[in-house]
Amino acid sequence: MHRHQKRPAVITWKQFANKGYSAFASLHRQVRIGVLSVATLGVAAVAHAQRQSSPVISYEEENAVEEEELAEVTVSGTMAPLTQLQSARLVCVLSRQDIEQAAAQSVNDLLKLATGVDVRQRGGFGIQTDISIDGGTFDQVTLLLNGIDIGNPQTGHLSADFPVSISDIERIEVLEGAASRVYGGQSFGGAINIVTKHDSGRNLELAAQGGSFGTGEGEARVSLATGKFANRISGGGGRSDGGMLNSSWRKGQLFYQGDYEDNTLKLDWQFGFSKKSYGANTFYSANYPDQYERNQRLMTSVSAETKGRFHFMPQVFWNRSWDNFELVRGTTFGENFHRSDVYGLKVGGHFDWLLGKTAASALLRHENILSTNLGCNLRPEGSFYTWSDNRTTVSFSLEHNILLRDWTISPGLMASMTSSIDHRFRFYPGIDVAYRPSSRWKLFFSYNKGFRLPTFTELYYKSPTHEGNRDLKAEHNHSLSLGAEHRWNGAEASVKGFYHRGTQMIDWVMYSADDIFHTASFDLDNVGVQVQGKMSFPELFERETWMRSLSLGYTYIHQEKHDAEGVVKSNMAMEYLRHKVVASLSHHIYSHLSIRWDFRWQERVGSYVSGGKLVGYHPYFMLDAKMQWDAPRYQLFVQATNLTNHHYYDLGSVPQPGIWVMAGARFRLSL
């Protein structure tokens, strides 16, 4: 956990990783390591110890190492990198140490521990998950891999198909609130960026695990660095019978990343592929319990940054996704095939001058879909895909950062035009302000406007249970946040309030109990508050302690719909977490052996169909634990999710499994 150090007139924060990597590293736009919405982030006091042969190191040694690391850090939530004193935008960061210690099987599992994030799981191990922020929907969040947008224009259900495993990840960053001017138009409710490891040595990692319900996974990762070039490649796969009826799955992924750096230029390139097939139970309708789905994803990108007074940063990317859905497994009834492509080119840069830091960028993004169900353009007779559609978005962003002794003021503006609307540019402003009355306090305020285009599924999908609406317009969001944070040695606390005013919000709704789902739009407001506190006991007592960390977080959200038309059942926008509590405790047991406990309690607004009737969601709690033995070259672990064997519903009528136990090992070798 980053922590505050005593220094005259300077805010010093402890770093997450063993390098001075900035957040959103592949874009070379660093993100402020600010108020963490992850209640489990209290274990960095033992982070360096995990990489040593001894289970712990002294408090003085740890401080010395982290002081050296902090000298490398520049942080920013804006288009141009700022120092940690200057930055105004707050971003939640989950570090590599937190990832290793959490009882999680996928990126989606890790995000459940963020108080501001709602993770609605259909299938375990990252098979299919809907991720939203601050009461929004899963289609309103931009998901990035090393700064590259990997969102799926077909449907947000498939956006979280990451072609990486947990062992590939260096950190996860969560930006809450609209951020269109920084990360593009689809950042309606926030952004989540997965930053992979940038190993500089020559290493080999092998890992395997197995456990409940016939589950088994294996993976390998190789890192090779030669001169100015570095290459990393990883691959893995797994299978399971699943913890419920018709929930078996198989999956695999391959990921390659390379980079080059000299005194004038830095290049990054990556390639990812994932493939999965799974029983979809009642994923999309309670009337069809034998659904089945197959997904594939291919993504590649190249980005660069020049060095010097002006930093020029071009970026080009391509994502392709395939989806095959069977409403009744093994039959053609209700079966659909889809292929979506996203091409993009982004150019930008930033420079320093007398009046602050200025940044600008331009983005060209083209989205296309071929489908047997989605689209408005009929394909030629004999084509496998019978329908298609496409759209192109052009946007320009400009931002300036005014830097004063106690203040940072970062105003910006994005102008965006989409071919599928009316070829008119619309403007999305924003401003972030931070005030530092002392080295321990920071007060912050943000206002940002965002938008989101409807997915092709929302526009065109038609089945026995769903009907899209091709007249849907883009959603818009006015996002405000206000808060404060206070830090002292070994502890920190924060409070944040937010208000999101949404217009033309899109949802799948039923107007009567026997109706099918229709896409509709209405105005919807989200108001919430988030409170968090964390303690690192070794730093608090300035000595090694048996108990390492304790973290607590709570979020409350209230919604108000501005529409007189009655809705019997909402499937997305109005099914939100009213209350969410997260807590974690980390402590040593003996020598290299430690354990981490994660607790989560949440209450959801909304209902699902069961036995032909609408049933309200019940509050539930979860207790997970991971016990591990850490050594310099290997790690052994046993972990369990849902220790209390609680059966619950998280999304629709899809039942979630009870206790799930896994055990495994990881080995690290130098080449």
Sequence and secondary structure as in RCSB ss.txt:
>XXXX:A:sequence
MHRHQKRPAVITWKQFANKGYSAFASLHRQVRIGVLSVATLGVAAVAHAQRQSSPVISYEEENAVEEEELAEVTV
SGTMAPLTQLQSARLVCVLSRQDIEQAAAQSVNDLLKLATGVDVRQRGGFGIQTDISIDGGTFDQVTLLLNGIDI
GNPQTGHLSADFPVSISDIERIEVLEGAASRVYGGQSFGGAINIVTKHDSGRNLELAAQGGSFGTGEGEARVSLA
TGKFANRISGGGGRSDGGMLNSSWRKGQLFYQGDYEDNTLKLDWQFGFSKKSYGANTFYSANYPDQYERNQRLMT
SVSAETKGRFHFMPQVFWNRSWDNFELVRGTTFGENFHRSDVYGLKVGGHFDWLLGKTAASALLRHENILSTNLG
CNLRPEGSFYTWSDNRTTVSFSLEHNILLRDWTISPGLMASMTSSIDHRFRFYPGIDVAYRPSSRWKLFFSYNKG
FRLPTFTELYYKSPTHEGNRDLKAEHNHSLSLGAEHRWNGAEASVKGFYHRGTQMIDWVMYSADDIFHTASFDLD
NVGVQVQGKMSFPELFERETWMRSLSLGYTYIHQEKHDAEGVVKSNMAMEYLRHKVVASLSHHIYSHLSIRWDFR
WQERVGSYVSGGKLVGYHPYFMLDAKMQWDAPRYQLFVQATNLTNHHYYDLGSVPQPGIWVMAGARFRLSL
>XXXX:A:secstr
   B   TT   B  SSSS   SSGGGT    B S  BTT   GGGTTGGGSSSS   HHHHHHHHHHHHTT  B
 SSSS B TTT    BEEE HHHHHHS  SSHHHHHTTBTTEEEEEEETTTTEEEEEETT  GGGEEEEETTEE 
  SS GGGTT  SS GGGEEEEEEEES  HHHH TT SSEEEEEEE    S EEEEEEEEEGGGEEEEEEEEEEE
ETTEEEEEEEEEEEE  SSTT  EEEEEEEEEEEEE SSEEEEEEEEEEEEEEEEETSS TT TTEEEEEEEEEE
EEEEEE SSEEE  EEEEEEEEEEEESSTTS TT EEEEEEEEEEEEEEEEEETTEEEEEEEEEEEEEEEESS  
SEE  TT SS EEEEEEEEEEEEEEEEE SSEEEEEEEEEEEETTTTS  EEEEEEEEEE SSSSEEEEEEEEEE
EE   HHHHH B SSEE  TT   EEEEEEEEEEEEEETTEEEEEEEEEEEEEEEEEEEESSTT  EEEEEEEEE
EEEEEEEEEEEHHHHHTS  SEEEEEEEEEEEEEEEE  S  SEESSTT  EEEEEEEEEEEEEETTEEEEEEEE
EEEE  EEEETTEEEE   EEEEEEEEEEE SSEEEEEEEESTT    EEETTEE    EEEEEEEEEEE 
